[in-house]
Amino acid sequence: MPEVPDVGPQARFGEQAGPAGRDDTLCGIFARRVQEHGDRTALIDGERRYSYRTLDEVSNAWARELMQLGVATGDIVTVVLPRSAELVVAVLAVLKTGAAYSLVAPGWPRARQEELVDLLAARVVVTADPAGWDRPVFTPPPVARSQRRRTGPPAPAVSPDAPATVFFTSGSTGAPKAVVSPHRATVSLFGDPVFGDFAPGSVMPLAAALPWDAFSLELWGMLLSGGTSVLIEGPYLLPSVLRQLTAAHRVNVLWLTASLFNMFIEEDPGCFGGLRRLFVGGERLSPRHVHRFLAAHPSITLVNGYGPVESTVFATVHEITSEDCARENGIPLGRAVAGRRIQVRRGSERCAAGEPGELFVGGDGLALAYLGQPGLTAEKFVRVDGPGRPLRMYRTGDMVSVDADGVLHFRGRIGRQVKLRGHRVELAEIEALVRQAAGVTDCAAVPRTDGDGTCHGIAAFYTTEQAGPESGELRRDVAARAPGYLVPDRLEHVQRFPLSANGKVDHRRLAAALPPPDAVPVMDGATARDPLEATVRSAFAEVLRRDDVPSDASFFALGGTSLDAGRLCTRLGAVLGEPVPISQVMAHPTPGGLLDELRRSRPDATDPAPAGLRPSAPHEAVELLGMQAAFAMAHEFEPGDLAPLCPYMWRIEGPLELDALAGAVRDVGLRHEALRAVYEAVPRPRARVDAAVPPASLHVLPSAADEEEALRLLTGHVLAPLGIDSGEVWRCAVITHASTAYFALCVHHVAFDAWSQRILLEELALAYTARHAGTEPDFGGPPARLADVQRERAVQLAPHRLTRQLQFWSEAVTGLPPLRFGSRRVSPADSPGRTELSFTVPGPDVTTLEKAAVEAGTTLFTVLLAAYAAVLHRNLGQDEFGIGVPVAKRDIPSADSFVGCLINTLCIPFRGPGGDFPSVLKATHDIVMQAFAAQDVPFAEVVGAVRPARSGRNPLFQTMFAFQDVVQGAFGLPDCRVTGVDAGHPRAMHELVAEVWPQADGSLKVTMAWQPERASARTVQELRTAYRELLTAVAAESGTTTRRHTAD
């Protein structure tokens, strides 16, 4: 093999021996930066800045708490948090225990999160959503209000070779691969001269996907060098955001995937001003885009960074010149990063200069193993001949060659692995995911590439049984089980696959069958009603590469990706002169929907018709509003959560006819669209009435030995997660014991509220009576359809109605601190099994409280709420807090007979609710009247306007107060005696929920339910006692005690 001349100090053919990796861990180097730059800003999160010392001292405190939960050296801790200061501190805290961290995106399906946690055998899960995990959970408080310790826990004996983090990458079997990376892999990276700009004064956005090793580049590149990391909101960086960050924080270093880089160049090539160095990679670079960048920004150093996750961030780097754009093989991969080694081999032999072969990577950046996969580790991490001794190296699967100057050039992939938007994707994993769907018999996936060979998407062709899924249904199924980058951009049903001469699936013919990209259209605006409509329709058409896009066509259904949504927002923002956030496209993905949203937000726009007034087809997808949308989104992130379930149970004595009851359940389920709709959160919250979804049926359970067993079995059956994303919105079951039957139903809150309970029970009783008599039920006319109700709700949400209301909320709730239920951290194991307490306010006392309310010119609700606020103030020692209050939104014509969730949540602010009770009552009355006058603004819009600090808690309130004064439905069955049974509730929807239920005898039943990981049973017991005593005192003498009693 010929020798290639040296091109610099220590450089040799096929490898470069860099300086020895820094002999320390991530924590050790960070500690030195704290000593050197303790007061320098390390992290910017929105309006907040955190110094190196703050991150260090808060992570010291959190590390101690993790160790108390059992975390020790050698463990793995899963962190499921959004990009935030809490995430960064959690990572530092984990490392200070001697354990390794693994970041899991909180937006991934819960099933995927649990799969990864099990794969890691994680000791603890760090998350803002603690419910439902089968192992200890640490829920971090906001960094700004967290305890701090100057000293960390006892320093564990951790070497640079110890595991530091676990990344995830695609696996060919359908299961992800967990790549265990040591401290030295990240630490050694920044010893290369290409990172010479990483120093105090460097400012870099923290924008990469959490589970990806590029996140380590952005985070540790700054924290280990004394620089500043700037967190971004949203899924990824946009050109307009980069401009804002550069202006506000002087960002000067940036990493972008090749896809994002191309988009930035196409949409806003001037946005890079102010940068010193830009790293790009993750995919093959486009010479055309690179050339445009170099011509526009000759003073910015552009670096191509290449490396599989198994070699941690970069294995090679190359500072790009304009001459590179004309090379035959494209932009070079460059030379090995300091401390990394590379070889090009064909079989057992090393390749000569210019000869293509597989790239092998070794050195300090190498991962330790694939967790739990020793066979695969041995296959991919091999021993090869090296200078003096065998070297451990990773087989990348990339075909490359080295030129005479020792520069590496990319030739393509070996096998069926592709790089897609920065993610390394095994086509076999996508095929496995599709095959797992019911009705699918086989799948073949092919990449969708452009003329440069860059992969822009994946098309999956599939075959089915006789009654297999449609492409839209299949897409939803895959999306529910896998992260977005593994969901095919295009799904095509075929009768059979084309075969090659050797009898295998011919992937080339499948790829050739895909329609070629259309030319970018030039749309004539003559058919548009005004310039704004022409702008929106043209932008949709250009980004989707179509001649035109129908007004009601979904951007995502036509093949648009989240990256394309970024292009759309950038183009619209440039024309309109103001930013268009991605969230608007996600919420309004049709041209018509986005057009209406833009008109509402632009006073000078023509035709300001509110959204939702367009005619609807009988079974169109209906956009969800208010709390419906919130429940749909909550289900997307936590499908196993039992909190949104509404259970009811009855004891039925007498000759119950099961066939008639089953028929009644079917009748009512078919009657109400909300009870048989499919609720989706992606790409935006909506309900779709699908004729293929069968109505709910009555489950008849085997007979029980006694009442206790009957109630236990019935409760266990109905109180289980509901799959609202597949049309399972409610569940009904019956069980018998001797001559007694027990009937239960459970409805998801996305389709149900207290008003609906009366309608549902009365109609069930009516239908049962008719079926029992052998006739069809006569409900007196059809109820309103989902689309009808949502259109009427949309009129209420017109901007001219909400502007003043939103201004009230912005002033009223801004700056409200969270409610503190005591300093002791509580775990579910510390609390009693039952998390609900209650007491009764006797009928005579209720009468007196009503009189007191009339005398004060207010309502019984306000008296009860004022007393509750006074108790929270006195017992918890807090002057300012918010209380959530649900309000029914049944003030539209179609709501009278409609079963569905028509509620909004208001945050009633309390500021200093002390003094005598009349003063508290008057202040409560005033703020309640103002709040109810502004009740049309959806809670989510209030949060968006106020923009409170992010945390794992409700953004505005932690306790809910509900006065359930809706008339309860009568469930009377002929020839039977029906009595209600307390079904309990599996979990409080908020940290503390107080509900007041009027009873038939004139009394009030008050219940308090709580989340045990947030509040202790003792705290709630004390609040219950204090609330009961205060109501008793207020009722004792409405004319004297009310004036005399104080809330302090």
N, C-alpha and C positions, 0 to 999 in steps of 0.2 A: 504494500500500500504506500503510495507516494506521500512524502511529507508536504504539508502546506506551510509556507513561510509564516512566521509570527507576524501579527499585525499590531502588537502592542505588548506591554509588560504582562507576562504570565499567560498570554493568549496562545492557545494551541488548537490544532484542528479538532473539531468535534467537541471541545470542552474548554472551559476557562476556569482556572483555579483562582477563586477570589480570596479575599482576606478572611481569616477565620471568623465564624459567626460570633457575635457578642456573647460572652460567657455569662448570660444572665437570663432571667425570665421576664415576661411581660410586666409582671408586678414590680420586679426589681428595678427595671429601667423607668417605669412610671414613677416609682418612689423617688428616684433621682431627679426627675423633672419637677416633682412637687417641691423638693428641697431647693431647686434652682429657680423655679418660676411659680411659687405657691400662689401668688396673688394675680397672676396673669390669667386671662380668660381662656379656659380650656374648651368650653362648650356654650353654644348659643342655641336656645330653644324658644323660638318666638321672641317675646319681649324679655325673656329672662336670660341672664348670663351667669355662668357657673365657673368659678375659679378652679385651678388645679387642687387647691387645698380643700375646697368644698367637696369635690368629687372624692378625694381621698378620705376625708373624715366621715362622710356619710357612708361610703362603701365599707369603712372599718366597722361601723355600727351594724350594717346589714350582714356583713360576713359573720359577725357573732351570732346573729339571729339564725342564719343558715346552719351554722355549726350546732346550734341548739336543736335544730330540726334533724340532725344526724348527718349532715354533709361533712365528708372527710376527704383526705387526700386520696386521689384515684377514682373518686366518684364522678358522675356526669350529672349536671343540672340543666334541665330544659328551661329556656327563657321564652315565654310566649307573651311578648309585649310589643306594642307599636314603637316606631322610631320616637324616642323621647329621652329626656334626661334620666328617667327612671330605668330605661333599658341600659344606658351606658353605665350607670352606677351598679346595676345588677350584675353586669358582666365583670366589673372590677371586683365586686364582692365575692362572686363565685371563685374567681382566680385566687383571691386572698385566702380562701379555705383550703387551697391545694387541689380543688376539683377542676374539671373542665366544663366549659359551657357549650351549649348548642342552641342556636337561635331558630325558632319556628315561627313562621308568619302567623299573626293572630287572625288574618283573614282567610287562611286555609280552612277547608271543611274540618269540623271537629273530628270526624272519623280519621282523617289523615293525621291530624295532630296526635291523636291517641295512638295511632299506629307507630309514629316516630318515637313517642315517649316510651312505648313498650320496647321498640327496637333498641333504644338507648339504655334501657333499664334504669331510667333516670331516678336518682335518689329523691329529688324534690322538683316540683314545677313552680317556676316563678311566673305569676300571671295576675292580671287585674280581674280575671273572671274565675274565681276559685271553685265554682260549683261543679260537681260531678267527677272530679279526678279521683283515681284509686290509690293515691299516694299523697304524702305531705305536700302542702302548698304554702308558698310564701307570697303574700300580696303586699308589694312595697307601697309605702305611703309616698306622697309627693316629695321630691327631693328638697324643695324649698322649705318644707315644714317637718323634715325628718330629724331624728336625733343625730348627733355628730360625736365621733370619738377621735381623739388625736392619735391614739395608738390602735393598731389593728389587733386581731386575734393572735395567739401564739403562732409564730411563723412556721408553716409546715416545711418539711424537707422536700423541696421540689427542685428538680434539675431542669436545665433547658431542654432535655429530651423527654420530659414528662408531657402528657397530653394537655393541651390548652383549650382546644375547641374541636367541635365535630361539625363538619359540613355535610350537606346532602347533595347527591347527584343521582342522575337517572340510572336505573338498573334494567337490564334486558329481560328479566323475569317478571317485571311488573312491580317488584318491590324496590324501594329506594336503597341506595348504598350510602352508608354512614362512613365518612372519611375522617379518621382521627388524625389531627394535626398537632404537632408538639409546639412548645414555646419557641424553640430555635427557628422553626420554619418561618414564622412571621418576623421575629427579631432580626434574623440574618438578612432578610429582604432589604431593609433600609440601610444596609452597609454599602450598597452599590452607589456609585457616583451619580447615576441617573436621578437619585432622590436627594441630590445635594441642596435643592430648594426647600426641602422639608426641615424647617427650623423655626425658632420664634419669629413671629411675623407672618408665617404661612397661614392661610385661611382656606379651608376646603369644605365643600358641602358633604354632608353625610346623607347620601341619597340611594345607595345601592340596595338591592333586595336583601333582606335580613339573613336568609340562610346561605348566602353566596359568599365566596371568599373575597370578592371585591369589597364587601362591607369591612373586612379586616384592613384592606388597603386604606380606606377612607378614615376609619376610626383610629387604628393604631399608627397610621402614618402621621397623624397630628399629635396624639397623646404621648408618643414616644419621642417626639422632636421638640415639644414646647409650642406647637402650633395651636390653631383654633379650629374646632369642628363646628359646622353650622347645620343644624337639623332642618330638613325640609318636610312640608306636609304633602300628601298626595302620593300616588304610587311611584312617581319618578319625576325627575327634573324637567322643566320646560324652559324654552328660551326666555320667556318673559320673567320667569322666576329667577333665572340666572342673572338677568339684568338687575333685578331688584336686590339680590344678594350682593352683587358686586358694588352697587351704589351704597347699600346700607352697611355692609360688613367688609368690603374690600376683598372679596374672594379672589384668590390669585392662583390656585391650583385646582384642577378638576379632573375627574375620571368620567368617561362616557363609554357605553357600549357602542359598537359600530353602528347599530341601528339608530340609536339616539343621535349620535354624531351626524349621520346622514340627514336625519330630520331637522336638526338644528341648522345645518348648512342650507337645506332647501327652503326653510321657513324664515330664518333670521340669521344670516351669516355674520351680521355685525354684533351679535350678542356676546361674543367672546372677548370683547374689549376689557382690558384690565388684568387678564390672565398672564402669568409668566410661563406656565407649563400645563399642557393638556395631555393626559394619558387616554388612549383609546384602545379598544380590543374587544375580546370576548367572541368575536366573529371575524371573518375575512373582511379586510378593509376595501372600500371602493376607491380606486385610484382617481376617479372623476371627482368625488367629493373631497378627497384629500388635496387635490390640486387646487380646487376652489378655495379651500381654507388657507393653504400656504400663500396663495396670491393675495388674499385679503389680510392676512395676519403674519407677515414675515418675521416679526419680532417674538412671536410665541413659539416655544419649543414644543413640537408635536411628537409624541412617543407612542409607538406601537408596542403594546404589552401583550405577550402571549404566555399562556401557561394553563395546564389542566389543574383542577382543584387538588389533585393528588400531589402537586408540587407547590401549592399554596401561592395564589395570586399570580406571580410571574415566574416563568422559567427563563425567558429571553426578553430582551427589550431592543428597540431600534429607534434612534432619533431620525425622523423621516426628513428627507430632502425632496426638492422638486424633481430631481433626476429619478427618484424611486418610482414616480408615477408612470414612467415609460417602460419599466422593466417588464419582460415577457411573463414572468410568474407573479406579477403583482407586487404589492408592498412587502418588503422582506420582514421576516420575524426577528432578525438581528442576531445578537450573540448572547451567551449565557449571562444571567445576573450573577453578581458576586456571590460566591458560596454555592452556586448551582453547577452541575455538570451535565453536559449533553453529549450524546453519541447518536450517530445515524447508522443503522444496522440493517442488513438483509440476512435473515436467518442468524447464523452464528458468527457471521463476518461483518466487520465494519466497512462502510461504504467509502469509496474514493470520492474525491471532489467532483461535484456534478452528478454523481450517481444517486438516483432516488432510493430511499429506504425508509424504514420506520424510525421515528424519533424516540429515543430513550432518554429519560430525565432522571438525574440523581442529585446528590448533594444535600445541603442543610435544609432545603425547603421540602424534602420528601415527607410524605405522610407516614404514620406508623403502621396503619392497617385499615382494612375495611372491618368495621366493628361487627363481630359475630360471624364473619365469613372467611375463615382461614383458608378454604380452598381457593376462593377468588383472590385473596391476598397473595397467595403463593403463585397464582397464575399471572397476575399483573405486576407484582413487585418481584423482580428476578435478579439473580446474580450474573454479572457479565465480567469479562476480562477488563481489568483496569491497569493503570501504571503501578506495577509492583504487587497488587492484591486485587481480588475480585471486588467489584462495586455493586451495591444494591441500587437498582434503577427501576423506574416505572416505564412500562410500555404504553405510550400515549395513544397508539392507533392512528397517528397522523403520518401521512407520507410527506417527506421533506427531502431536501438536498442541501448541501453546503457548497458554496462557490469557492473559488481559489483564494478569496480574501477571508474565508472563515465565516461568511455571513449565511445565515440559515434562510431558506426559502420554502414556503408552503406549497405542496403539490396536491393535497386532497386528503380525504379520510379513507382509512382502511375499514371495511365493514360497513355497518348501517347506523353509525352514530353521526349526528349533525349538531351544529351550533345554531340555536334559535334564540334571537334577542338576548344573547349573553348566556343562555342556559345550554348545557350539554345534554342532549336528549337522545336516548336510545329509541329508535323507531319500534323496536320490539316491545318496549314498555308501553307505548301508546297502543300497539296492537293487542297486548294483553289486557289493558284497561277496557278497550272496546269489546273484546270477546267476553268479558265478565258480565256484560249487560244481558238481561233476559231477552231471549229470542234471537240473539246474534250467534251465528254459527262460525264465522271466520272473519278475519280482518287483515288487510294489507295496507301499510302506511307508506307514503312517499313524500319526500321533501318538495316544496315549491320554491324554485330558485329563479334568479334573474340572470341576465347575461354575464354578470361578473361571477356567477356561481354562488352568490350569497343566498342562504336559506331565509325566506321571508314567511314561511308558514308550513304547516303539515296538512296534507290531504289524506284522509283515511277512507278506503273503500271497504265495504262490508257486505257480507251475505247473511241472510236470515232464514229462520223457519218460515212456515206459511204465514204466520201472523206476527212478523217481527216489528220492531219499533221504527217509526219515521225518524228522519235525520234530526229534527228539532228535539224530539223526545230523547233520542240517544245522546245528543249533546248535553242535555240537562242531566242525564244519568251520569255521564262521565264527569261533568263539572262538579257533581255532588261528591265525587270520590277522589278527586285529584286537583292539584293546583292548576291555575289557569294556563301556564305554559305547556302543560301536557294535554290540554283539550285541543283536538284538531281544529284548524281554522275552517276546514271543509270536510263534510261527511257525505259520501256518495254511496247509495245502495246499488249493487250490481247483482245480476243473477248468478254470474260465475266469474272467476278470475281468468284473465288470459294467461296462457302457459308458454314457457320458452321451449326450445327444442329438447331440453333435458327433463321436461316435465315439471319444472318449478314455476312458481308465480313470476310472471314477467313484469317486474316493477317499472321497467322503462316504458312499456306500452301503457301501463296505468298512468304514469306521469304525462305521457304524450296525449292522453285522453282529456287532460285538464284543459279548460279554455285558456287561450293565451290572454295576457293582460291587455285590456282595452286601451286605446289611446286616450290620453287625458282629454276630456271633452271641453268644448267651448260652448257654454250654454247661452242661448238667446234669452235675454230677460224680458222679451216682449210679453210673454204669457204671465209674468209675475204681476201681482197687484200693486206692488210698490218696490222701491230699491232695497229695502230690508229683506223682503221675501226673495228677491233675485239674488242677493248676497248669500243668504242661507242655503238656498237650493243649489247655487253654483258651487259653494264650498263643499257640500255633501257630494255632489257629482264628481268634483275634481279629486277629492281624497279617495273616493270609492272607485274612481276610474270608470264611471258610467255616463251615458248620455244624459240621463235624468234620473232623479230619485223620487218616487211617489211621496206625497205628503205624509202618508201614514206608514211608510216603510221604516222598519227599525234599522238604524245604522249598523248594529251588531249582527242582525239577521242577514244583512247583505254582505257579510264578511269583514266588516270593520273590526279592528282590534283596539285595545286600549292605547297602543302606540299611535294608531290612526286617529283616535279621538284627540290625542295631543296635537296632531297635525291640524285637525279641524279647528280646535280651539285657537291655535296660533294664527291660522289664516283669518278666522273671524275677528279675533282681537286686533289684528293688524288693520283690517278694513274699518272696523267700528271705532277704533281709537281707544278701546278700554279692554281689559282682560276678560276673557270668557273662561271661567274655571271648568275643569273636566267634570266636576260634580254636576254641572248643568246638563252636559251631554249624557252622563250616566242616568240622570233623572228624567231627561226628555230626549230620548235617542232618535225620534222621528223629526223630519224637517218641520212638520206642522207643530209638533209639541215644543221644539226648541224655538221656533219662530214666535209662538205665543209667549213663551217665557222671556224672550228678549224684548218683546213689545211691552210686557208688564214692567220690565226693569228700565225701559227707555222712555221717558215722558214725551219725547219728541217723535216717537214712532207713530206711524199711521195705523188705523184699524186696530185699536187696543182691545180687541175682544179677549175675554178671559179664556184660559184653557178649559177644555172639557165641553165646549159647546158644539163641537162637530158631531154630525150624526154618527151613530154607532151601529155596527152589525150586532145581531142577537148574541153572538158568542165571542165578541172581540176581547182582547186583553185590556183590562181596566186598570188604570194607574191608581195605586193606593195612596191615600192621604192620611196625614196626621198619625194617630196611634196605630192604625192598620199597617202603615209603612214601617213604623218602629217595630211592631211585633214580627213582621216578615223579615226585617233585617236581623233582629235578635235570633230568630230561628236559623238563619243562614250561618251565624257564627256559633250558635249553641243549640243544635237541634235536639239534644237530649235534656234540655232544661225543662223542669216540671212547673216552674213558677207561672207560666202563662195559661195553665190549664184551669178550667172552671168545672169542678166536680159537683154532682148532686146525687142523693141517694134516698130511696123510700122503702118503707116496709109495707107490703100489700097483703092484707088478710082477706081471704075470700076466694072465689073461683076465678082466678086470673086466666084468661084465654091467651096463650102464648102466640098463637097464629095472628090473632087480632092485634096484639102489641107489636109483633114484627111488621105487620102491614102498616101500622100507624107510623112506626119509625121510618119506613120506606116512603110513605106518603109525604111526611114533613121534610125529609131529606131531599126529595125530588122538587118540592115546592120552593125551597129557598136556595138561590144560587150560592150564597155565601157558604152554605154547608156542604157544597159539592164542587167548590172551585179549587184550582191548583194555585197556590200562593208562591210567587217567585220573588227573590230579592235581587237577582242578577239578570240582566244588566241594570235593572232598577226595580223597585218594589211594585208589583202588580198582581192582579188576580185574573185567572183565565178559566172560564167555564168550559170544561172539556167533556163532550158527550161520552167519551170513552171511559171516564171515571165513574165507576158504579156508585150508587148512593150507599150510605151507611146501612148496615144490617144489624139485626139484634143477635148478639152472641148469647147462646144458652149454655150456661156452665153446668157441670155435673152437680147433682144434689149434694148438700152439705150435711154433716152429722149433727150440727147444732147452729144456733144463731151466730155465735162467735166465729166459727169456721166460715159460715156463709159470708159474713161481713168482711172477713180477712181475705177470702178468695176473690170476692167481688171488687174490693178496693184494689187489690193487687192487679186485677185485670184492667180496670178502667184507668187507673192512675199510672199510665205509662206514656212515654213520648208519642206524640201524634206527628205523622209525616205530612204536614200541610203542603210540602212541596210536591207531593204525589197525589193530593186530593183527599187525604185522610184528615178531616177537619174535626170530626166528632166520633165518639165511640159509645155504644150502648150495650149493656149486658144485664142478664137476669139469672138468678140462682134461687133454688127452692130448698126449704127445710120443712119437712112435714107438710102442713097445709099453708104454710106462709111462704111468700115469695119476696125477694129483695131485688129491686130494680135500680140501676145506676146509669147515669150518662155523664160524659165528660166532653166539654167543648173547648177548643182552643180560642183564646181571647182575640185572635186576629179576626174571628168571625162572630164574636159574641160580646155582649155587655149585659148589665143588670136589666135594662129595658127588654132585651131579647129574651131573657128568662121567662117573663110573663107570656110573651107571644108563643114561645116554643112549647111551654107546658100546656097552655090552653089548646093549642092546635093538636098536640099529642093526645090529649084527652078527647077532643072532638073526633079525631080520626079513629081512635080506639073504639069509641062508642058506635061509630058508623060501621066499622069492620065487625064488631061484636054482633051488630044487628043484621049483618049480611048486605050492607049497602056501601056505596062509594061516599067518601066524606065530601061535604059541601062547605068549602072555606069562604064562600061569598065573594070570590074574585081573586085574581092573582096578585101576589105582592109585588112591590117595586123590584126592578132588576138592579144588579150592581151598577151597571153603567148609568142608569137613570139617577140613582142616589149620588154617585160620584160627580155627575154633571152639576147637580144642584149644589153639592158641597163646594165645587170649584167656583161657583158664582160668589159664594161667601168669601172666598179667598182672593177675590180680585184686589189688585194693589191699592186702588183708591179707597177700599174699605179698611185696609190693614196698615197703611202708613202711620197713622196716628196711634193705633194700637201698639205697633211695634216700637214706636218711640217711647211709649209708657214702659214697656218691658225693659228696654235698654237702660232706662234710668232707674227702674225699681229694683232690679235683681243683680245689676252689675256689682261685683265685689263681695257678694255674699260668701262668707266662709263656710266650709262643710261642717256638718254637725258632728261633734265628737262624743262617742258613747263610752268614754273612759280611756285611760292610757294603756290598760292591760290588753295585750294581744290575745285574742280568743281563738281557739281552734275548735272544730266540731267535736273533737273528743272530750273537751272540757265541759261541754254543755249537755243538759238533759236531752233525752230523745225527743220529747215534745217541745215544739217551738211556737206554741200559741197559748196565751193566757186570756182569761175573760172575767168579766163581772157584770152584774145587772144593776141598772138604775131603776128603782121601783116606779110604778105608774104614778103615784102621788108626787114623787119628786120631779118626774118629767113634766107633769102639769104645772108645777111651780116654776120650773125652768122656762117653760113656754110663756108663762106670765111675765117672768123677768125679761124675756126677749121682747115682748110686746111693749113693756114699759120703757125699755131702752131704745125702741124704734128699730129693732133688728129682728133676726130670725133665730130659731132654735139651733140651726146649723152654726151660726156665727158664735153663739154662746158656747157650744161644745168645742168649736175650734179655738176660741180664745182661751178656754180653760186648758186645752191640750198644749197650746203654745206657752202658757204660763208655767205649766208643770215642766216642760222641757227646759225652759229658762232657769227655773229654780233648781231642778235636780241635776242638770248637766252643767250649770254655771256658765252658760253661754248667752251673750246678749244679742247676737245676730245669727240668723239661720233662715232657711227656707223650708216650707212645708208643702209638699205636693198635694194637690186636690184634683180629683177627676171631675169633669163636667160633661154632661150628656149633650150631644150635638144633634138633637132630634127636632130642631126648629126648621125643618124643610118638609114640603108636602108629601114626599114619598116615604117618610120614615115611620109612619104610624104602624104599618104591618110588616116592617122590614126587620129580619133577623140579621144582625151584623154588628160590627164594632164601630159605633158612632160616638166616640168620646174624644175629648182633648184633655190634656193635663196642664194645670196652671201651677206655677210656683208662687205661693203666697209669701212675700218677704216679711220677716219680723225683725225689727231693730229695737232692742231694749224693751221687751214685753214685761216689764216689772211694774211695781207700784200697786195701788189698790185695784180690785177687779173691775169696777166700772171704767177706770181709765184704760185698762187693757181691752175691755170689751169695745169701747168707743174706737180705739185705735184699730182694732181688728175689723170692726164694721167698716171703717173708712177705707182700709186697704182692700178688703174683700169686694166692696162696691166698685172700686177702681179696676181691680183685677177682672171681675166678671164683665165689666164693660169692654174689656180687651180680650175676651176669651176666644175670638175667632182665629188668632194667630197660632198656627201649629207649634207645639212645644219645640220641635226640632228647629224651626225658624228662630225661635227665641234664643235657643242655644247658639245658633249660628251668628246671631247679631251680637250677643254678649261676649262670645268667645272666651269662656272661663278656662282656667288652667286645666290641662289634661291630667286625668288620674284614672284609676280603676273604678271610680265611684260615679254615681249619677252626677252629671255636671252641675246641677243647680240645687238639688235637695236630696236628702238621705232618708227622710221619713214621709210616708203618705198618710193622709187623713181622709177617710171616705164616709160620708153620711148616706147610707143605702136606704133612702126613703122612697124608692120606686115600689109601687104596689107589686107584691109578689104574686106569681101566677098560681092558680088553683089547679091541682092535678087530681081531679076526681074521676074515678072509674066506676062504671055501673056494677052494682052488687058487691063492691069491694070497699074495705076500709083502708085508706091510704094515709100514712103518717110519715113525716120527714125524719131522716136519720142523719146525724152529723157526719158528713163525709170527710171532714177535716180538710187539710190542704198540705200537699207535699212540701211546699217551700214558699216563703214570703217573696213577693215580687220585688220588694225594696228592703232596705236594711232593717227598717221598722215600719210596720203597717198597722195603723189603728183604724178599725171599722166600727161604725155604730149602726145597729140593725133595729129598727122599730119592730115591736112584737105585737101580736094580736091583743094582748091584755093591757096595752098602753105603756108597757115598760120598754126600756132600751137595753139591748144586749151589746156590750162593748167588748171587742176582741182585740188583742195585740199579738201580732205574729212578727217574727224577726228572723234574720239570717244569723246563725250562730257564729259564723266566722267574723262577723262585724260587731255584734252586740252580745253581751253576756246575759244569761238568764237572770242573774241577780239585778242587773241594771233595769231590765224590763219589768221584773217584779216590783222594784221600787217605783218605777214610773206608773205602773198600774195602780199601786196602792195610793200614790199621791194624787192621781187623776180621780180615782173614786172618792177620796176624801175631799178634794176641792169641789167636785160636783155636789157632794152631799152638803158641804158648807154653804155653797151658793144657793142651793135649793131650800136650806133650812128656813131662811127668812128673806124672801125676795125683796122685802122693803128695807131690811136693816143689815143683814149679814153681807148682802151684795155690796153695800157701800163700805162696810167695815173690813171685809176680807182683803188681804193683800196677796199678791202673787210672789213676793220675795220671801 
